[in-house]
Amino acid sequence: MRAGLNHWDYVIAAYALGIGATMALVAWSWLAMRRAEKRRERSREK
């Protein structure tokens, strides 16, 4: 009998990587937006 690889481990890893990367991109974009808003407010005060 031949032992095959369980493909579900790779499927779960791919989903985890995809969701993790998406969440990292959302967080990075949100922080960049906050920095841009602060710069805009500082420029309006001058």
Buried (B, 14 or more C-beta within 10 A) or exposed (E): EEEEEEEEEEEEEEEEEEEEEEEEEEEEEEEEEEEEEEEEEEEEEE
